[in-house]
Amino acid sequence: MILKSRLLACAALSATLAACTVGPDFERPATPGAVAEGAFIESADPRFAQAPLPEGWWRLFEDPALDALVTRALERNTSVREASANLRRARALVREARGAQLPSLSASGSATTNQVGTGANAGVGFAPPEPLRFDFYELASDASYEIDLFGGIRRSVEASRGDSLAAQAELDAARVSVAAEVARTYALACSNRLQADIARDSLAAQQRTLDLTQRLFTAGRGQRRDVANAELLVAQARAQVPQFEAERRAALFALATLTGDPPGQIDAAANACAIPPKVRVAIPVGDGAALLARRPDVRAAEARLAADTARIGVATAALYPSIRLAGSLSIGGTSPGDLTESNNLGFSLGPLISWSIPIDGTARARVNAASAQADARLAAFDGAVLTALQETEQALARLKAAIEQDAALQTAAAAADEVARITRIRFRSGRDNALQLLEVERNLLAARAASGSAAAARAEAEVAVFRALGGGWENAPAVAEVSATTRD
């Protein structure tokens, strides 16, 4: 009856005190309302739509090869795998922190043979005539439970949960970064192939002009200077091809690494791509509120702020006493049969109170340090919000310029091609001289190269917008997990 009364009293005490939690409760900090919640300044353009960003934004390029590469990278990229493992670790630490809210139990058993020597008690006047030997058997169980009087354990669980949410956001950030980098690198491989093809076409055209100029010079209808100028253009065109090919191969090697393969395993579809991908519909960008809810870096900053706010409570709880309920139960005897006798049963039960009295200022300094850390996290959160808005506005502005530049340079390249076609006809008929033709060919070479560069810049600007918008992590494929303990 006494044991039952003590158990009931301890349970009532625990329930009464459990409601007390020191330290501040986390509240999501406010963002710059009108600026953060409304439409983007640069999105007031028919080339952008206010619709929400789709989950798999790379599918807007309508390129099956790119789709396959991104999917493979999200499954196998080493940075994604690392972030996924960090998330599993953070979740395990949450479970560990929650375990402190439960009683701890331990059990032990022993069977020993003991001997007391003849001289063991000689100093107190008792010495057995011969060594005393006996066996002893014991079963014991201990239990303890910390009453979370000031909420330190609960705050510790909150902090671990915040760390876990930050790890989840970091995994999402890795997915966003990898998807964007795959799309950018794929576009780079395609654009370098396009520019290499343009350089080859220009080289062939320059070679034809050189041959024609050489024939005219041989026939006495031209000058040696014209031949030298034509040779110069041929050499310049030839020099561009290996540069673009080297950059294309470098991009293909990078794609292999991004998808978790050795550099030598070049993707066949990417190797064959000769035109950079292009979004041909209005790009859905959403608004500022959706951006801040979606961007992994903003979510990670908020989660870290929540975790460090909870750690203020952990440090504050250390200023106060801790109460632990402890109990033990044991039964023992000199034979195994004694373990079934109730008279051999022993127990202890009661509260244990400990308090590191904060007289030296150390504990209070820990509270101040935790508060300062939370303030730093708040500044980091504000910075993440402003950076997200800044990067998005910048990316939209640059994309508008890239689209306009791409269209203008495509028109210029088409016009230069037409001028070159007409000039070649006039040159063959003798109405234009070699210098005029060489100048036109030089302009055509420059216009085609500029058009190829503009196409590459547009593709990169489109990917930069999607990266800034922070999407691509939703419903991502499962990450291929490789265990360090079982890997061959």
ABEGO torsion letter per residue (X at the ends): XAAAAAAAAAAAAAAAAAABBBEBBBBBBBBBBAAAABBBAAABBAABBABBBBABAAAAAGBAAAAAAAAAAAAABAAAAAAAAAAAAAAAAAAAAAAAABBBBBBBBBBBBBBBBAAAAAAAGBBBABBBBBBBBBBBBBBBBBBBAAGAAAAAAAAAAAAAAAAAAAAAAAAAAAAAAAAAAAAAAAAAAAAAAAAAAAAAAAAAAAAAAAAAAAAGABBAAAAAAAAAAAAAAAAAAAAAAAAAAAAAAAAAAAAGBBAABBBAAAAABABBBBBABBBBAEBAAAAAAABAAAAAAAAAAAAAAAAAAAAAAAABBBBBBBBBBBBBBABAAAAABAAABBBBBEBBBBBBBBAAGAAAAAAAAAAAAAAAAAAAAAAAAAAAAAAAAAAAAAAAAAAAAAAAAAAAAAAAAAAAAAAAAAAAAGABBAAAAAAAAAAAAAAAAAAAAAAAAAAAAAAAAAAAAGBGABGBBBBBBBBAAABX
